[in-house]
């Protein structure tokens, strides 16, 4: 079975993720095939828009092929770097694509799935949408452009999403601008059919089918998020949560205590620096350098073991405390790569 289907239909290019047993998690071959399709369609006047969705299954895309990346990270990391290099080229290609792209974020949309949906001009959420960047729970960080997108959300919501891995529903996504439109899942087939027939009328088609999303629950907590996650120092955030006597703050503190101190600090620095990046290419260059190093570090190997392989959900982080993650270690992780190893756009 082909992991991703690329084809044209009327005046639209179609990209359909087709790896349902893995909730359409991306691998290097899938990213390369999508890049090839996008390249072939961009200069083709018969293709006026691109649609990205998924075949059967309960989610749009659960992320990347984490098991492969972890196995590679245990060795020389070459296959992991090849994956990130190709995936980030795909992210950048979508971000700069000359034709309108419509991404249907129906169901689970996490990690790599966020990376191929947020660059799209039209981002469609449904009542099934569960969008998250849960990487700190496996010793990774919100990559695929996370430092760019999350740092540009209102207030401190981006930092909150990056640290906690909160699952945003369709209403949250629409309210935050992560989604541009809301469509009830039962209307998706009709909406896609209309876009394929009338690719110049995407805005009208999506506007006519809006609604059906849940109330944005995250918005009940924006004041607390801005107050308690105000600092770019992880120690300050943990202290603020510990000093607050509210139940919500207690729950967030419990959540953060399960995450990797190293990659929570990496995430905060990534967003701080990402807010000032001059271009998306600069962001991806930075994230590739960070990913190249983080994927071979102990926390990622241990996080994948605990959450995905053994599923005991009891990772032993190293360093075990935020204080153990020094500025020198972060500088090492964020240092530019040597010439010849640097990420470049396609």
C-alpha positions in Angstrom: 0.0 0.0 0.0 1.3 3.5 -0.9 1.7 5.6 2.2 0.6 8.8 0.5 -1.5 9.2 -2.6 -0.8 12.1 -4.9 -3.1 12.7 -7.9 -5.0 15.4 -9.8 -8.7 15.7 -9.9 -10.3 18.4 -12.2 -8.3 21.5 -11.5 -6.9 20.4 -8.1 -3.9 18.5 -6.9 -4.7 16.0 -4.2 -2.4 14.8 -1.4 -4.0 12.1 0.7 -2.2 10.5 3.6 -2.7 6.8 3.5 -1.0 5.1 6.4 -4.1 4.5 8.7 -2.5 2.0 11.1 0.0 4.6 12.1 -2.6 7.4 12.1 -0.9 8.6 8.9 2.4 9.4 10.7 4.9 10.8 8.2 8.1 9.1 7.1 10.9 10.3 4.8 9.4 8.7 1.7 6.0 10.3 2.3 7.6 13.8 2.7 9.7 13.2 -0.5 6.6 12.1 -2.5 4.6 15.2 -1.4 7.5 17.5 -2.3 7.7 15.9 -5.7 4.0 16.3 -6.3 4.0 20.0 -5.2 7.0 20.7 -7.5 5.2 19.1 -10.5 1.9 21.0 -9.8 3.4 24.5 -9.2 4.2 25.1 -12.9 1.1 23.3 -14.2 -1.6 25.9 -15.1 -4.2 23.1 -15.0 -3.7 22.7 -11.2 -5.2 25.8 -9.5 -5.3 24.6 -5.9 -4.0 21.7 -3.6 -6.0 19.7 -1.1 -4.3 17.8 1.7 -6.4 15.2 3.7 -6.3 11.7 4.9 -7.8 8.3 3.9 -9.6 6.1 6.4 -8.8 6.2 10.1 -9.4 8.4 13.2 -6.9 11.2 12.5 -5.4 13.4 9.9 -1.8 12.9 11.0 -0.3 11.8 14.4 3.1 13.2 13.7 6.4 11.8 12.4 7.8 8.3 12.4 9.1 8.6 16.0 10.2 5.0 16.4 12.5 5.3 13.3 13.9 8.6 14.5 14.6 7.1 18.0 16.3 4.0 16.6 18.4 6.2 14.4 19.2 8.5 17.3 20.6 5.5 19.2 23.1 5.0 16.4 24.6 7.7 14.2 21.4 9.7 13.8 21.8 9.8 10.0 18.4 8.5 9.1 16.8 10.9 11.6 18.6 13.9 10.1 17.5 12.8 6.6 13.9 12.7 7.8 14.0 16.1 9.5 15.8 17.6 6.5 13.2 16.3 4.0 10.2 17.0 6.3 11.3 20.6 6.9 11.8 21.2 3.2 8.2 20.1 2.8 7.1 22.4 5.6 8.9 25.3 3.9 7.6 24.4 0.5 4.0 24.5 1.7 4.7 27.8 3.5 5.9 29.5 0.3 3.7 27.7 -2.2 2.4 29.9 -5.0 -1.0 28.2 -5.2 -3.7 28.0 -2.5 -3.4 25.0 -0.3 -6.4 23.6 1.7 -5.5 21.3 4.7 -8.3 19.3 6.4 -7.4 18.9 10.0 -10.1 16.3 10.8 -9.3 14.3 13.9 -5.8 13.9 15.5 -3.5 16.6 14.1 -0.2 16.5 16.0 3.5 17.2 15.4 4.2 16.5 11.8 0.5 16.9 11.0 0.6 20.4 12.4 3.7 21.0 10.1 1.8 20.2 6.9 -1.4 22.0 7.9 -0.4 25.3 9.4 1.5 26.5 6.3 -1.7 26.1 4.2 -3.6 29.2 3.2 -6.9 27.5 4.2 -6.9 25.4 7.4 -10.1 23.5 8.1 -11.0 22.3 11.6 -13.9 20.0 12.4 -15.7 18.9 15.6 -13.2 16.0 15.6 -10.0 18.1 15.5 -7.5 17.5 18.3 -4.5 19.7 17.5 -1.4 19.4 19.7 2.4 19.7 19.9 3.0 17.1 22.6 6.7 16.6 22.0 8.0 17.6 25.4 6.4 14.4 26.8 8.8 12.3 24.7 11.9 14.5 25.1 11.5 16.3 21.8 10.3 19.9 21.1 7.5 21.5 19.0 9.4 21.6 15.6 8.1 21.7 12.0 7.8 25.4 12.4 6.5 25.4 16.0 8.9 28.2 17.0 7.4 30.4 14.3 3.7 29.6 14.7 3.4 29.3 18.5 5.5 32.4 19.2 3.0 34.4 17.1 -0.1 33.3 19.0 -1.7 35.9 21.4 -0.3 36.4 24.9 1.5 33.3 26.2 -0.8 30.7 24.6 2.1 29.4 22.4 4.3 28.8 25.4 1.5 27.0 27.2 0.8 24.8 24.2 4.5 24.0 23.7 5.1 23.1 27.3 1.9 21.2 28.2 1.0 19.6 24.9 -2.6 20.7 25.4 -5.0 19.3 22.8 -6.8 22.2 21.1 -10.3 21.4 19.8 -11.8 22.8 16.6 -13.2 25.8 18.4 -9.8 26.6 20.0 -8.1 26.3 16.7 -10.6 28.7 15.0 -10.4 31.2 17.9 -6.6 31.2 17.9 -6.3 31.5 14.1 -4.7 28.0 13.9 -7.6 27.1 11.7 -9.2 29.6 9.2 -12.5 27.8 8.8 -14.7 25.3 10.6 -16.7 22.6 8.8 -18.8 19.8 10.3 -17.2 16.5 9.4 -20.4 15.3 7.7 -20.0 18.1 5.2 -16.4 17.4 4.3 -17.0 15.2 1.2 -19.3 17.9 -0.3 -16.8 20.7 0.5 -13.9 18.8 -1.1 -16.1 18.0 -4.1 -17.0 21.7 -4.5 -13.3 22.8 -4.1 -12.2 20.3 -6.7 -14.9 21.6 -9.2 -14.5 25.3 -8.3 -10.9 25.9 -7.0 -11.2 29.6 -7.5 -14.1 29.8 -5.1 -12.5 28.2 -2.0 -13.3 31.0 0.3 -16.9 31.0 -0.6 -17.2 27.2 -0.4 -15.6 27.1 3.1 -17.6 30.1 4.3 -20.9 28.6 3.3 -20.1 25.4 5.3 -18.8 27.0 8.5 -19.8 26.1 12.0 -20.5 22.9 13.9 -17.4 23.3 16.2 -17.2 23.0 19.9 -16.9 25.9 22.2 -13.2 27.0 22.5 -12.5 25.7 26.1 -9.0 27.1 26.1 -10.4 30.6 26.2 -11.7 30.1 29.7 -8.0 30.1 30.9 -6.3 32.8 28.9 -5.9 35.1 31.9 -4.3 32.4 33.9 -2.1 31.3 31.0 -0.8 34.9 30.5 -0.2 35.3 34.2 1.3 31.9 35.1 3.3 31.3 31.9 4.6 34.9 31.7 8.3 34.1 32.0 10.7 32.5 29.5 12.4 30.8 32.5 11.0 27.4 33.2 11.8 27.7 36.9 9.7 30.9 37.1 6.7 29.2 35.5 6.9 26.2 37.8 7.2 28.5 40.8 4.2 30.6 39.7 2.1 27.5 39.3 3.2 26.1 42.7 2.3 29.4 44.4 -1.1 29.6 42.9 -3.8 27.9 45.0 -6.2 27.3 42.1 -7.1 23.8 40.8 -6.3 24.7 37.2 -2.8 25.7 38.2 -2.3 22.5 40.2 -3.3 20.4 37.1 -0.8 22.3 34.9 2.0 21.8 37.4 1.3 18.1 37.5 1.4 18.0 33.8 4.7 19.8 33.5 6.2 17.5 36.1 5.8 14.6 33.6 7.7 16.4 30.8 11.3 16.6 29.9 13.0 19.5 31.7 15.5 19.7 28.9 13.1 20.0 26.1 10.7 22.3 28.0 13.7 24.7 28.2 14.5 24.1 24.6 10.9 24.9 23.7 10.9 28.2 25.6 14.1 29.3 24.0 12.8 28.2 20.5 9.7 30.4 20.9 11.7 33.4 22.3 14.1 33.3 19.3 11.4 32.3 16.8 9.4 35.5 17.5 12.3 37.5 16.0 13.1 35.3 13.1 13.2 37.2 9.8 11.9 34.4 7.7 10.4 30.9 7.9 13.5 29.5 6.2 15.6 31.0 9.1 13.3 29.3 11.6 13.6 25.9 9.9 17.4 26.2 9.7 17.4 26.8 13.5 15.0 23.9 14.2 17.0 21.5 12.1 20.1 22.3 14.1 18.2 21.7 17.3 16.5 18.6 16.1 19.8 17.1 14.8 21.1 17.2 18.4 18.0 16.6 20.5 17.2 13.3 18.6 20.5 11.8 19.8 20.2 13.0 23.4 19.2 10.7 26.3 15.8 12.3 26.9 14.4 11.5 23.5 15.5 7.9 23.5 14.1 7.5 27.0 10.9 9.4 26.2 10.1 7.2 23.2 10.9 4.1 25.3 8.5 5.2 28.1 5.6 6.5 26.1 5.7 4.6 22.8 7.6 1.4 23.1 7.2 0.1 26.7 4.3 2.4 27.5 5.0 2.5 31.2 4.7 6.4 31.0 7.6 6.6 33.6 10.5 8.3 31.8 13.7 9.0 33.8 14.8 12.3 32.4 18.4 13.3 32.3 18.9 16.0 33.6 16.1 15.2 36.0 15.5 18.8 37.1 15.2 22.2 35.4 18.2 23.4 37.3 20.3 20.7 35.8 19.6 22.0 32.3 22.3 24.7 32.1 22.6 27.6 29.7 25.8 26.0 28.4 23.8 22.9 27.4 21.2 24.9 25.7 23.9 26.9 23.8 25.3 23.7 22.6 21.9 22.4 21.4 21.2 25.7 19.6 24.6 26.3 18.1 24.7 26.6 14.2 25.7 23.4 12.4 29.0 23.2 10.6 29.1 24.3 7.0 27.9 21.5 4.8 25.5 20.2 7.4 23.1 23.2 7.4 19.5 22.8 6.4 18.5 24.5 3.1 15.2 25.0 1.3 14.3 22.8 -1.6 
